[in-house]
């Protein structure tokens, strides 16, 4: 065979020169399966996937090639593709015992927990492979809220393979969910003693250390994780967030740059980058970062506030006023929002509005500082009154708003009102601290509430997620709310909070699926309907948005806002006849309301009838000059 290859090589070199020789070396002598195995051993999962895809294309009947490709895909996080390759290997009768544990991992990666427990058999493998399978079962059972079964599976895995680090880690996860952080940390350390390179263990250890307030050691743990996987965006993001808390902005910025190379559309990474630029007072660069994530700013903690701050500092005052209006509407208990509003009003030469804003600062117990030069005497007087802060003794939590950490608190308050308990006072303390952007006080209040025997577990779960959101730990918030939704699948505030964080962590399909489930049960649920319509319109799926709008109207036929929403969607679809017909269904006594007149004017604009639209807006201002 070697002589034949040499003869072919000589012939090709004679015919085509060096280029032909290279083709032979690359396509005849190169073994993509061996190359893929070598790259996997070096930790290059992406490079291995490329090589192993070539191996599968050349030899589709090779079960081992399908399995190796699946292993690379699992390391890349592509569980769907891995499942496909594993089932192909299974159909080709791959004989090795490692296939079933890998298939269980693929199900885990897709959060198909019940499928894993039902479809992947146990009791058929050698001890080491059976132990790996039991670890996956433990994680699925934990995700489904079945702690006794999860613990039993983890214990059985340890018994079968005492040296399996993943089994120790499974125990650590169970202890973390149970609230025993000290024992969880000991179990994580035991896992790392068995396998110092286990990324999942390093990540969990960093999370527990951060929750205990040991930021320095949490950063050191993530340093170790990045020695194992230096290009992992999620680890870079986690470390960047901690470095920001520590004031190590240069290192945090470097981590964010690497993370954005791997995940260029990450809203979280862009937001953290913007916060660093704000801290450095590089306002123009911060504005560019904020523009990249403008559609989701309202869902990020204080996103509208910081965008308003940026716009004010680059003298784009109209945009600044618009953003701070969004923020104060969503977070009316944060004195900082009204303080910035006053500053913007002064810059826009609106002294009376600034004075009103500063009165709100004073009423909320805040202080008025950092006023621009040239503030009027009236504004200065209002500022002086606000410089005597009072104790924040009462918070109207139902007015906090929607869309960020403080906004999600409004949904939480609804659940509190429906199930009042003595622990509600503690919950309100957490929410008031979040509304005032005092994350440290919120954490302390949450820790006290966890030790309250009367605390509602649903409220605790919701608050824990909100605190993680305020810490910019979106992955942690997602994990908490996913677990909570599995335990209490009918609690809408939990579902809505999970939708928000899924949208922020680049899981739009999952967010849409959850919104659809809410709207099947409650077609007129206001927040879910708004989020779904915004999502569908943003993706140019107006017809589907109309389906949800009509279902909401059928569920609440007398609700004028729902009727107006449907009319507006018809206008977006440029079906102006249907838009007018829908608006004509509004009762006569409400037909001249500013809302209806504004929608009619916007429809005229959509038709290009600018003069008629202007006349409509004039009519609104005549009847409502303060609008």
C-alpha positions as CSV (number, residue, x, y, z in Angstrom):
1,X,0.0,0.0,0.0
2,X,2.8,2.4,0.9
3,X,4.5,1.8,-2.5
4,X,1.2,2.5,-4.3
5,X,0.8,5.8,-2.5
6,X,4.4,6.8,-3.4
7,X,3.7,6.0,-7.0
8,X,0.5,8.1,-7.0
9,X,2.4,10.9,-5.2
10,X,5.2,10.9,-7.8
11,X,2.7,10.9,-10.7
12,X,0.7,13.8,-9.2
13,X,3.8,15.8,-8.5
14,X,4.9,15.4,-12.1
15,X,1.5,16.4,-13.4
16,X,0.6,19.2,-11.1
17,X,3.6,20.3,-9.2
18,X,3.6,21.3,-5.5
19,X,-0.1,22.2,-5.5
20,X,-1.1,18.7,-6.4
21,X,1.3,17.3,-3.9
22,X,-0.3,19.3,-1.1
23,X,-3.7,18.1,-2.2
24,X,-2.5,14.5,-1.7
25,X,-1.0,15.2,1.7
26,X,-4.1,16.9,2.8
27,X,-6.8,14.7,1.3
28,X,-5.2,11.3,0.8
29,X,-2.7,11.0,3.7
30,X,-4.6,13.1,6.2
31,X,-6.7,11.1,8.7
32,X,-9.5,13.4,10.0
33,X,-10.6,11.0,12.8
34,X,-7.1,10.8,14.2
35,X,-6.7,14.5,13.9
36,X,-10.0,15.0,15.7
37,X,-9.0,12.7,18.5
38,X,-5.7,14.6,18.9
39,X,-7.5,18.0,19.0
40,X,-10.0,16.6,21.6
41,X,-7.1,15.5,23.8
42,X,-5.7,19.1,23.6
43,X,-9.1,20.6,24.6
44,X,-9.9,22.1,21.2
45,X,-13.5,21.0,20.8
46,X,-14.3,23.3,17.9
47,X,-11.3,22.1,15.9
48,X,-12.1,18.5,16.7
49,X,-15.7,19.0,15.5
50,X,-14.5,20.3,12.1
51,X,-12.2,17.3,11.6
52,X,-14.7,14.7,12.9
53,X,-17.4,16.0,10.6
54,X,-15.1,15.3,7.7
55,X,-14.5,11.8,9.2
56,X,-18.3,11.2,9.3
57,X,-18.8,12.4,5.8
58,X,-16.1,10.1,4.5
59,X,-17.2,7.1,6.5
60,X,-20.9,7.5,7.5
61,X,-21.0,3.9,8.6
62,X,-18.2,4.4,11.2
63,X,-20.1,4.4,14.6
64,X,-16.9,5.4,16.5
65,X,-16.6,8.6,14.4
66,X,-20.2,9.5,15.2
67,X,-19.5,9.0,18.9
68,X,-16.3,11.1,18.8
69,X,-18.1,13.9,17.0
70,X,-20.9,13.8,19.6
71,X,-18.2,14.1,22.4
72,X,-16.8,17.2,20.7
73,X,-20.2,18.7,20.2
74,X,-21.1,18.1,23.9
75,X,-18.0,20.0,24.9
76,X,-19.0,22.8,22.6
77,X,-22.4,22.9,24.2
78,X,-24.3,21.7,21.1
79,X,-26.5,19.1,22.8
80,X,-29.0,18.8,20.0
81,X,-26.3,17.9,17.4
82,X,-24.7,15.5,19.9
83,X,-27.9,13.7,20.4
84,X,-28.3,13.2,16.6
85,X,-24.8,11.7,16.3
86,X,-25.2,9.5,19.4
87,X,-28.4,8.0,18.1
88,X,-26.7,7.4,14.7
89,X,-23.9,5.6,16.6
90,X,-26.6,3.6,18.5
91,X,-28.2,2.6,15.2
92,X,-24.8,1.5,13.9
93,X,-24.5,-0.8,17.0
94,X,-21.6,1.0,18.7
95,X,-20.4,-1.5,21.2
96,X,-18.8,0.8,23.9
97,X,-20.5,1.4,27.3
98,X,-19.9,5.2,27.1
99,X,-22.7,5.8,24.7
100,X,-25.6,5.9,27.2
101,X,-24.0,8.3,29.7
102,X,-23.2,10.6,26.8
103,X,-26.8,10.4,25.5
104,X,-27.9,11.3,29.1
105,X,-25.6,14.3,29.0
106,X,-27.2,15.4,25.6
107,X,-30.7,15.2,27.2
108,X,-29.4,17.3,30.2
109,X,-28.0,19.9,27.8
110,X,-31.5,20.3,26.3
111,X,-33.2,20.3,29.7
112,X,-35.2,17.2,28.7
113,X,-35.1,15.8,32.2
114,X,-38.2,13.6,32.0
115,X,-37.0,12.1,28.7
116,X,-33.7,11.3,30.3
117,X,-35.3,9.5,33.2
118,X,-37.7,7.6,30.9
119,X,-35.6,6.8,27.8
120,X,-32.1,6.1,29.1
121,X,-32.0,2.7,30.9
122,X,-30.1,2.1,34.1
123,X,-28.5,-1.1,35.5
124,X,-26.9,-2.3,32.2
125,X,-23.4,-0.8,32.3
126,X,-20.1,-1.4,34.0
127,X,-19.7,0.4,37.3
128,X,-17.8,3.5,36.1
129,X,-20.2,4.2,33.2
130,X,-23.2,3.4,35.4
131,X,-22.0,5.9,37.9
132,X,-21.8,8.6,35.2
133,X,-25.3,7.8,34.1
134,X,-26.5,8.0,37.7
135,X,-24.9,11.5,38.1
136,X,-27.0,12.6,35.1
137,X,-30.1,11.1,36.6
138,X,-29.4,13.0,39.8
139,X,-29.1,16.3,38.0
140,X,-32.4,15.7,36.2
141,X,-34.2,14.7,39.4
142,X,-32.8,17.8,41.1
143,X,-34.0,20.0,38.2
144,X,-37.5,18.5,38.6
145,X,-37.5,19.3,42.4
146,X,-37.2,15.6,43.5
147,X,-34.4,16.1,46.1
148,X,-34.7,12.6,47.8
149,X,-34.3,10.8,44.4
150,X,-31.5,13.2,43.4
151,X,-29.6,12.4,46.6
152,X,-30.2,8.7,46.2
153,X,-28.8,8.7,42.7
154,X,-25.8,10.7,43.7
155,X,-25.1,8.4,46.6
156,X,-25.4,5.3,44.4
157,X,-23.0,6.9,41.9
158,X,-20.4,7.5,44.7
159,X,-20.8,3.9,45.8
160,X,-20.2,2.5,42.3
161,X,-17.2,4.8,41.6
162,X,-15.7,6.5,44.7
163,X,-13.2,8.4,42.5
164,X,-15.8,10.0,40.3
165,X,-15.5,13.8,40.8
166,X,-18.9,14.4,39.1
167,X,-20.6,12.3,41.8
168,X,-19.2,14.6,44.5
169,X,-20.2,17.6,42.5
170,X,-23.8,16.2,42.2
171,X,-23.9,16.1,46.1
172,X,-22.6,19.7,46.2
173,X,-25.4,20.9,43.9
174,X,-28.0,19.2,46.1
175,X,-26.6,20.9,49.2
176,X,-26.5,24.2,47.4
177,X,-30.2,24.0,46.5
178,X,-30.9,22.9,50.1
179,X,-29.2,26.1,51.3
180,X,-26.3,24.4,53.1
181,X,-23.4,26.4,51.5
182,X,-20.7,25.3,54.0
183,X,-21.2,21.6,53.3
184,X,-21.7,22.3,49.6
185,X,-18.2,24.0,49.5
186,X,-16.7,20.9,51.2
187,X,-18.2,18.6,48.6
188,X,-17.0,20.9,45.8
189,X,-13.5,20.7,47.2
190,X,-13.7,17.0,47.4
191,X,-14.7,16.9,43.7
192,X,-11.8,19.2,42.8
193,X,-9.4,17.0,44.7
194,X,-10.4,14.1,42.5
195,X,-10.4,16.2,39.3
196,X,-8.7,19.7,39.6
197,X,-9.8,20.6,36.0
198,X,-13.5,20.0,36.4
199,X,-14.9,23.2,35.1
200,X,-18.4,22.7,36.5
201,X,-17.0,22.3,40.0
202,X,-14.8,25.4,39.7
203,X,-17.9,27.4,38.5
204,X,-20.0,26.2,41.4
205,X,-17.3,26.9,43.9
206,X,-17.0,30.5,42.6
207,X,-20.8,30.9,42.9
208,X,-20.8,29.7,46.5
209,X,-17.8,31.9,47.5
210,X,-19.4,34.9,45.9
211,X,-22.7,34.3,47.8
212,X,-20.6,34.1,51.0
213,X,-19.1,37.5,50.1
214,X,-15.6,36.1,49.5
215,X,-15.1,37.9,46.1
216,X,-11.3,37.5,46.1
217,X,-11.4,33.8,46.4
218,X,-14.2,33.5,43.9
219,X,-12.0,35.4,41.4
220,X,-9.1,33.1,42.2
221,X,-11.3,30.1,41.5
222,X,-12.4,31.5,38.2
223,X,-8.7,32.1,37.4
224,X,-8.2,28.4,37.8
225,X,-11.2,27.7,35.5
226,X,-9.7,29.9,32.8
227,X,-6.4,28.0,33.0
228,X,-8.5,24.9,32.0
229,X,-10.7,26.7,29.4
230,X,-9.2,30.1,28.5
231,X,-11.7,30.9,25.8
232,X,-14.9,30.1,27.5
233,X,-17.2,33.2,27.3
234,X,-19.4,32.2,30.3
235,X,-16.4,31.9,32.6
236,X,-15.0,35.2,31.3
237,X,-18.3,36.9,31.9
238,X,-18.5,35.5,35.4
239,X,-15.0,36.7,36.3
240,X,-15.6,40.1,34.7
241,X,-18.6,40.7,36.9
242,X,-16.6,39.9,40.0
243,X,-13.6,42.0,38.9
244,X,-16.0,45.0,38.4
245,X,-17.2,44.6,42.0
246,X,-13.5,44.6,43.0
247,X,-12.8,47.7,41.0
248,X,-10.3,45.9,38.7
249,X,-11.7,47.5,35.6
250,X,-8.8,46.9,33.2
251,X,-8.9,43.2,33.9
252,X,-12.6,43.1,33.6
253,X,-12.6,44.9,30.3
254,X,-10.0,42.4,28.9
255,X,-12.3,39.5,30.0
256,X,-15.3,41.1,28.3
257,X,-13.3,41.6,25.1
258,X,-12.6,37.8,25.0
259,X,-16.2,37.0,25.9
260,X,-17.5,39.2,23.1
261,X,-15.3,37.5,20.5
262,X,-16.9,34.2,21.4
263,X,-20.4,35.5,21.9
264,X,-20.6,38.9,20.0
265,X,-24.4,39.2,20.6
266,X,-24.2,38.8,24.3
267,X,-26.4,41.6,25.8
268,X,-24.8,41.0,29.3
269,X,-21.3,41.4,28.0
270,X,-22.1,44.6,26.1
271,X,-23.9,46.0,29.2
272,X,-21.0,45.3,31.5
273,X,-18.7,46.9,28.9
274,X,-20.9,50.0,28.9
275,X,-20.8,50.2,32.7
276,X,-17.0,50.1,32.7
277,X,-17.0,52.9,30.1
278,X,-19.4,54.9,32.2
279,X,-17.2,54.5,35.2
280,X,-14.3,55.8,33.1
281,X,-16.5,58.7,31.9
282,X,-16.0,57.7,28.2
283,X,-19.5,58.7,27.4
284,X,-19.3,58.4,23.6
285,X,-18.0,54.8,23.7
286,X,-20.5,53.9,26.4
287,X,-23.3,55.2,24.1
288,X,-22.1,53.0,21.3
289,X,-22.2,49.9,23.6
290,X,-25.7,50.9,24.8
291,X,-27.0,51.3,21.3
292,X,-26.1,47.7,20.6
293,X,-28.5,46.4,23.3
294,X,-31.1,49.2,23.3
295,X,-34.1,46.8,22.7
296,X,-33.4,45.0,26.0
297,X,-32.1,47.9,28.1
298,X,-35.4,48.1,29.9
299,X,-34.9,44.5,31.1
300,X,-31.4,45.1,32.5
301,X,-30.9,46.3,36.0
302,X,-31.0,50.2,35.8
303,X,-30.5,49.9,32.1
304,X,-32.7,52.9,31.3
305,X,-31.1,54.9,34.1
306,X,-27.6,54.5,32.8
307,X,-28.6,55.1,29.2
308,X,-30.2,58.4,30.3
309,X,-27.0,59.3,32.2
310,X,-24.9,58.6,29.0
311,X,-27.3,60.6,26.8
312,X,-27.2,63.5,29.2
313,X,-23.4,63.6,29.2
314,X,-23.2,63.7,25.4
315,X,-25.8,66.5,25.4
316,X,-28.5,64.4,23.7
317,X,-31.1,65.7,26.1
318,X,-34.3,64.7,24.4
319,X,-33.2,61.0,24.4
320,X,-32.0,61.4,28.0
321,X,-35.4,62.7,29.1
322,X,-37.1,59.8,27.3
323,X,-34.9,57.2,28.9
324,X,-35.2,58.6,32.4
325,X,-38.9,58.8,32.0
326,X,-38.9,55.1,31.3
327,X,-36.8,54.5,34.4
328,X,-38.8,56.6,36.9
329,X,-42.0,55.0,35.6
330,X,-40.6,51.5,36.2
331,X,-38.7,52.3,39.5
332,X,-40.7,55.2,41.2
333,X,-39.1,54.4,44.6
334,X,-35.5,55.1,43.5
335,X,-34.5,58.7,44.5
336,X,-31.5,58.4,42.1
337,X,-33.8,58.3,39.1
338,X,-35.6,61.5,40.1
339,X,-32.2,63.1,40.9
340,X,-31.0,62.5,37.4
341,X,-34.4,63.6,36.1
342,X,-34.0,66.9,37.9
343,X,-30.5,67.3,36.4
344,X,-31.8,66.7,32.9
345,X,-34.7,69.1,33.4
346,X,-32.3,71.9,34.5
347,X,-30.1,71.3,31.4
348,X,-33.3,71.5,29.3
349,X,-34.3,74.8,31.0
350,X,-37.3,73.4,32.9
351,X,-36.8,74.7,36.4
352,X,-40.3,74.0,37.6
353,X,-40.1,70.4,36.5
354,X,-36.7,70.0,38.1
355,X,-38.2,71.3,41.4
356,X,-41.0,68.7,41.2
357,X,-38.4,66.0,40.6
358,X,-36.4,67.1,43.6
359,X,-39.5,67.1,45.8
360,X,-39.8,63.4,44.9
361,X,-36.2,62.9,45.9
362,X,-36.9,64.4,49.3
363,X,-40.1,62.4,49.7
364,X,-38.1,59.2,49.1
365,X,-35.5,60.0,51.7
366,X,-32.8,60.9,49.1
367,X,-30.4,63.8,48.9
368,X,-30.0,66.2,46.0
369,X,-26.4,66.6,44.9
370,X,-24.5,67.1,41.7
371,X,-26.8,69.8,40.3
372,X,-25.5,71.6,37.2
373,X,-24.4,75.2,37.4
374,X,-27.1,77.7,36.7
375,X,-29.8,76.0,38.6
376,X,-32.5,78.5,39.6
377,X,-33.2,79.6,43.1
378,X,-36.4,77.6,43.2
379,X,-34.5,74.4,42.2
380,X,-31.8,75.2,44.8
381,X,-34.5,75.5,47.5
382,X,-36.0,72.2,46.5
383,X,-32.6,70.7,46.6
384,X,-32.0,72.1,50.1
385,X,-35.2,70.5,51.3
386,X,-34.1,67.2,49.8
387,X,-30.7,67.3,51.6
388,X,-32.4,66.3,54.9
389,X,-33.1,62.6,54.2
390,X,-35.6,60.7,56.2
391,X,-35.7,57.0,57.1
392,X,-37.2,54.9,54.2
393,X,-40.0,53.5,56.3
394,X,-42.6,52.7,53.6
395,X,-42.4,51.5,50.0
396,X,-45.4,51.3,47.7
397,X,-44.0,48.1,46.1
398,X,-46.9,47.6,43.7
399,X,-45.8,50.7,41.9
400,X,-42.2,49.6,41.3
401,X,-42.9,48.8,37.7
402,X,-41.8,46.1,35.3
403,X,-38.8,45.1,33.3
404,X,-35.7,45.2,35.5
405,X,-34.8,44.0,39.0
406,X,-37.1,46.6,40.6
407,X,-39.7,46.0,37.9
408,X,-39.9,42.3,38.5
409,X,-40.6,43.2,42.2
410,X,-44.1,44.4,41.1
411,X,-45.1,40.9,40.0
412,X,-43.7,39.6,43.3
413,X,-45.8,42.0,45.3
414,X,-48.9,40.6,43.6
415,X,-48.1,37.2,44.9
416,X,-47.4,38.7,48.4
417,X,-50.8,40.3,48.4
418,X,-52.5,37.1,47.6
419,X,-50.8,35.1,50.4
420,X,-50.0,37.6,53.2
421,X,-47.7,36.2,55.9
422,X,-45.6,37.7,58.7
423,X,-42.6,37.3,56.5
424,X,-44.0,39.8,54.0
425,X,-42.2,42.6,55.9
426,X,-38.9,41.0,55.2
427,X,-39.8,40.5,51.5
428,X,-40.7,44.2,51.3
429,X,-37.4,45.1,52.8
430,X,-35.6,43.2,50.1
431,X,-37.7,44.8,47.4
432,X,-37.3,48.3,48.8
433,X,-33.5,47.9,48.8
434,X,-33.6,46.6,45.2
435,X,-35.7,49.6,44.2
436,X,-33.2,51.9,45.7
437,X,-30.3,50.0,44.0
438,X,-28.8,49.0,47.3
439,X,-27.7,45.5,46.5
440,X,-25.8,44.9,49.7
441,X,-28.9,45.8,51.8
442,X,-31.0,43.6,49.6
443,X,-28.7,40.6,50.2
444,X,-28.7,41.2,54.0
445,X,-32.5,41.4,54.1
446,X,-32.7,38.2,51.9
447,X,-30.4,36.3,54.3
448,X,-32.5,37.3,57.3
449,X,-35.7,36.2,55.4
450,X,-34.1,32.8,54.6
451,X,-34.0,32.1,58.4
452,X,-37.6,33.1,58.9
453,X,-39.7,29.9,59.4
454,X,-42.8,31.7,58.0
455,X,-41.1,32.7,54.8
456,X,-43.0,31.6,51.7
457,X,-40.7,29.5,49.5
458,X,-42.2,31.0,46.3
459,X,-41.4,34.5,47.5
460,X,-37.9,33.4,48.6
461,X,-37.2,31.9,45.1
462,X,-38.5,35.1,43.4
463,X,-36.4,37.4,45.6
464,X,-33.3,35.3,45.2
465,X,-33.6,35.6,41.5
466,X,-34.1,39.4,41.7
467,X,-31.0,39.8,43.9
468,X,-28.9,37.8,41.4
469,X,-30.3,40.0,38.6
470,X,-29.3,43.1,40.6
471,X,-25.8,41.6,40.9
472,X,-25.8,41.1,37.1
473,X,-25.6,37.4,37.7
474,X,-28.1,36.5,35.0
475,X,-27.0,32.9,34.8
476,X,-27.6,32.5,38.5
477,X,-31.1,34.1,38.3
478,X,-32.0,31.9,35.4
479,X,-31.1,28.7,37.3
480,X,-33.1,29.9,40.3
481,X,-36.2,30.7,38.3
482,X,-36.0,27.6,36.1
483,X,-36.0,25.5,39.3
484,X,-38.8,27.6,40.8
485,X,-41.0,27.3,37.7
486,X,-40.6,23.5,37.7
487,X,-41.7,23.4,41.3
488,X,-44.6,25.9,41.0
489,X,-45.6,25.8,37.3
490,X,-48.7,27.8,37.7
491,X,-47.2,30.9,39.4
492,X,-47.1,33.5,36.6
493,X,-44.7,36.0,38.3
494,X,-42.1,33.3,38.4
495,X,-42.7,32.5,34.8
496,X,-42.5,36.2,33.7
497,X,-39.2,36.7,35.5
498,X,-37.8,33.6,33.8
499,X,-38.9,35.0,30.5
500,X,-37.0,38.2,31.2
501,X,-33.8,36.5,32.0
502,X,-34.1,34.0,29.1
503,X,-34.3,36.9,26.8
504,X,-31.2,38.5,28.3
505,X,-29.2,35.2,28.2
506,X,-29.8,34.7,24.4
507,X,-32.5,32.0,24.8
508,X,-35.3,33.7,22.7
509,X,-37.0,30.5,21.6
510,X,-37.3,29.3,25.2
511,X,-38.6,32.7,26.3
512,X,-41.2,32.7,23.5
513,X,-42.3,29.1,24.4
514,X,-42.9,30.1,28.0
515,X,-44.8,33.2,27.1
516,X,-47.0,31.1,24.8
517,X,-47.8,28.7,27.7
518,X,-48.8,31.6,29.9
519,X,-51.1,33.0,27.3
520,X,-52.7,29.7,26.6
521,X,-53.8,29.7,30.3
522,X,-54.4,33.4,30.6
523,X,-54.8,35.0,27.1
524,X,-55.2,38.5,28.6
525,X,-52.3,38.4,31.0
526,X,-51.0,42.0,30.5
527,X,-47.3,41.6,30.9
528,X,-47.0,38.3,29.0
529,X,-49.1,39.7,26.2
530,X,-47.0,42.8,25.9
531,X,-43.7,40.8,25.9
532,X,-45.0,38.4,23.3
533,X,-46.3,41.1,21.0
534,X,-43.0,43.0,21.3
535,X,-41.1,39.8,20.5
536,X,-43.1,38.9,17.5
537,X,-43.3,42.4,16.0
538,X,-39.5,42.7,16.5
539,X,-39.1,39.5,14.4
540,X,-41.5,40.7,11.7
541,X,-44.2,38.1,12.7
542,X,-47.1,40.5,13.0
543,X,-49.7,38.0,11.9
544,X,-48.8,35.8,14.9
545,X,-48.9,38.8,17.2
546,X,-52.5,39.5,15.9
547,X,-53.5,36.0,16.8
548,X,-52.5,36.6,20.5
549,X,-54.1,40.1,20.5
550,X,-57.5,38.6,19.2
551,X,-57.3,35.8,21.8
552,X,-56.8,38.4,24.5
553,X,-59.8,40.4,23.3
554,X,-62.0,37.3,23.4
555,X,-60.9,36.6,27.0
556,X,-61.5,40.3,28.0
557,X,-64.0,41.7,25.5
558,X,-64.6,45.0,27.3
559,X,-60.9,46.0,27.6
560,X,-60.3,49.0,25.4
561,X,-56.5,48.8,25.7
562,X,-56.6,45.4,24.1
563,X,-58.8,46.7,21.3
564,X,-56.3,49.5,20.7
565,X,-53.4,47.0,20.7
566,X,-55.1,45.0,17.9
567,X,-55.7,48.2,15.9
568,X,-52.1,49.2,16.2
569,X,-51.0,45.8,15.0
570,X,-53.2,46.1,12.0
571,X,-51.5,49.4,11.3
572,X,-48.1,47.8,11.6
573,X,-49.2,45.2,9.1
574,X,-50.3,48.1,6.9
575,X,-53.9,46.9,6.9
576,X,-55.3,50.4,7.7
577,X,-58.9,49.4,6.8
578,X,-58.8,46.7,9.6
579,X,-57.2,49.2,12.0
580,X,-59.9,51.8,11.5
581,X,-62.6,49.1,11.8
582,X,-61.2,47.9,15.0
583,X,-61.0,51.4,16.5
584,X,-64.6,52.0,15.5
585,X,-65.6,49.3,18.1
586,X,-64.5,51.6,20.9
587,X,-67.5,52.9,22.9
588,X,-68.4,56.5,22.0
589,X,-67.7,57.8,25.5
590,X,-64.0,56.8,25.1
591,X,-63.5,57.6,21.4
592,X,-62.0,61.1,22.1
593,X,-59.5,59.9,24.7
594,X,-55.9,60.9,24.1
595,X,-54.9,57.2,23.7
596,X,-57.5,56.6,20.9
597,X,-56.7,59.9,19.2
598,X,-53.0,59.2,19.3
599,X,-53.4,55.8,17.7
600,X,-55.6,57.3,15.0
601,X,-52.9,59.9,14.3
602,X,-50.2,57.3,14.1
603,X,-52.3,55.3,11.6
604,X,-52.5,58.5,9.5
605,X,-48.8,58.8,9.7
606,X,-48.4,55.2,8.5
607,X,-50.6,56.1,5.5
608,X,-48.3,59.0,4.7
609,X,-51.1,61.5,5.6
610,X,-48.8,63.8,7.5
611,X,-51.0,66.9,7.5
612,X,-54.0,64.9,8.8
613,X,-51.9,63.4,11.5
614,X,-50.6,66.8,12.5
615,X,-54.2,68.0,12.7
616,X,-55.1,65.0,15.0
617,X,-52.2,65.8,17.3
618,X,-53.3,69.4,17.5
619,X,-56.8,68.2,18.5
620,X,-55.3,66.2,21.3
621,X,-53.3,69.1,22.6
622,X,-56.3,71.4,22.5
623,X,-58.3,69.1,24.7
624,X,-55.3,68.0,26.8
625,X,-52.7,70.8,26.8
626,X,-50.6,69.1,29.4
627,X,-50.2,65.8,27.5
